[in-house]
């Protein structure tokens, strides 16, 4: 079970998602980071799935200068730069961020739309998100950074 929620400083909980789907959990996490990071509190991921690291994303006034995760694994996969020890995100994170990318007219972006913006092939994108480790390629930091920009993160 994976639980993703927004928790305000006063303890109030909102936008709670309980799921076993790691892609849906990651998509909801990125949605909350995108639209709720100005409110004081945290965005939490509580997971018993090894492929979905726990999260405690501080936001609002608790987010002083940089986006900071309490969980180092998630921080180094999502928010860190190569100089800070960036590591490849999971394929669930890449698919979750894809679900938060919209076209200029507000529709969900297709893989072709995203690849046109990144300057990569759809085959490359498919290799980043495949569940088969035999065919999975690691995403380059520059492509990951551009995906975050396309998702307005």
FENZI-V744513 format. One record per residue. N is the residue number from 1. SS is DSSP state (H for helix, E for strand, C for the rest). OMEGA is omega as a letter, one per 20 degrees, with the letter a starting at -180 (* if undefined). Layout:
BEGIN
<<N;SS;OMEGA> <N;SS;OMEGA>>
END
This chain:
BEGIN
<<1;C;r> <2;E;r> <3;E;r> <4;E;a> <5;E;r> <6;E;r> <7;E;r> <8;E;a> <9;C;a> <10;C;r> <11;C;r> <12;C;a> <13;E;r> <14;E;r> <15;E;a> <16;E;r> <17;E;r> <18;E;a> <19;E;r> <20;C;a> <21;C;a> <22;H;r> <23;H;r> <24;H;r> <25;H;r> <26;H;r> <27;H;a> <28;H;r> <29;H;a> <30;H;r> <31;H;r> <32;H;r> <33;H;a> <34;H;a> <35;H;a> <36;H;a> <37;C;r> <38;C;r> <39;C;r> <40;C;r> <41;E;a> <42;E;r> <43;E;a> <44;E;r> <45;E;r> <46;E;a> <47;E;r> <48;C;r> <49;C;a> <50;C;a> <51;C;r> <52;C;a> <53;C;r> <54;C;a> <55;E;r> <56;E;a> <57;E;a> <58;E;a> <59;E;a> <60;H;a> <61;H;r> <62;H;r> <63;C;a> <64;C;a> <65;C;a> <66;C;r> <67;C;a> <68;C;r> <69;E;r> <70;C;r> <71;C;a> <72;H;a> <73;H;a> <74;H;r> <75;H;a> <76;H;r> <77;H;a> <78;H;a> <79;C;a> <80;C;r> <81;C;r> <82;H;r> <83;H;r> <84;H;r> <85;C;r> <86;C;r> <87;C;a> <88;C;r> <89;C;r> <90;C;r> <91;H;r> <92;H;r> <93;H;r> <94;H;r> <95;H;r> <96;H;r> <97;H;r> <98;H;a> <99;C;a> <100;C;r> <101;C;a> <102;E;r> <103;C;a> <104;C;r> <105;C;r> <106;C;r> <107;C;r> <108;E;a> <109;C;r> <110;C;r> <111;H;r> <112;H;r> <113;H;a> <114;H;a> <115;H;r> <116;H;r> <117;H;a> <118;H;a> <119;C;r> <120;C;r> <121;C;r> <122;H;r> <123;H;r> <124;H;a> <125;H;r> <126;H;r> <127;H;r> <128;H;a> <129;H;a> <130;C;r> <131;C;r> <132;C;a> <133;C;r> <134;C;a> <135;C;a> <136;C;r> <137;C;r> <138;C;r> <139;C;r> <140;C;a> <141;H;a> <142;H;r> <143;H;r> <144;H;r> <145;H;r> <146;H;r> <147;H;r> <148;H;r> <149;H;r> <150;H;r> <151;C;a> <152;C;r> <153;C;*>>
END
